[in-house]
């Protein structure tokens, strides 16, 4: 069972987003998915497409789940040292991991109910924790996820005044067997590499337990709070 009745999933064409959409549908939740492949398409690096794709939606959603993220692509890889930093790499990471999700929430707010429980969740990462950073490296990914966490915290404070039953949260899914993590799975301890289906189950189970008193937080796949 689930408390959600209608969900808007951003990035449902990805591994985790697709698994979350599938699991919600198993529980009878009406799911609308938006991505670069949807109609209309939603590109997190293009504000106009975000506004158009979300603006085309009708009715209310009691769950907005942003499941997009960028760690590497054909041009950029996680930085191993300061020498690897580049403006284009930083700009792209922030656009996809922080700016885009914040704009999604901005344009989706008219679709989020004010008079009943609802949730806004976005995939973050433990490496976005400033207090937990002991290894360095992965500069753009770490910084953009830290920025996402701060944007969600700031938005949560404002929305608590207008959407009193809403929870806004960043969520760390652990290491999931997707194209994002594939090059880095060699160092994952046994039993800590999750399938997409396991990840979706973990995240949604945790989300079911969160309420307005938890808004603005960053939790992991087991429901534990991550230090800022």
Secondary structure as GFF3:
##gff-version 3
##sequence-region A 1 228
A	DSSP	beta_strand	6	10	.	.	.	ID=ss1
A	DSSP	alpha_helix	15	26	.	.	.	ID=ss2
A	DSSP	beta_strand	30	34	.	.	.	ID=ss3
A	DSSP	alpha_helix	47	55	.	.	.	ID=ss4
A	DSSP	beta_strand	63	66	.	.	.	ID=ss5
A	DSSP	three_ten_helix	82	84	.	.	.	ID=ss6
A	DSSP	alpha_helix	87	94	.	.	.	ID=ss7
A	DSSP	pi_helix	95	99	.	.	.	ID=ss8
A	DSSP	alpha_helix	100	108	.	.	.	ID=ss9
A	DSSP	three_ten_helix	109	111	.	.	.	ID=ss10
A	DSSP	beta_strand	118	123	.	.	.	ID=ss11
A	DSSP	three_ten_helix	126	128	.	.	.	ID=ss12
A	DSSP	alpha_helix	139	162	.	.	.	ID=ss13
A	DSSP	beta_strand	166	172	.	.	.	ID=ss14
A	DSSP	beta_strand	175	176	.	.	.	ID=ss15
A	DSSP	three_ten_helix	182	187	.	.	.	ID=ss16
A	DSSP	beta_strand	193	194	.	.	.	ID=ss17
A	DSSP	alpha_helix	196	209	.	.	.	ID=ss18
A	DSSP	three_ten_helix	212	214	.	.	.	ID=ss19
A	DSSP	beta_strand	217	220	.	.	.	ID=ss20
###
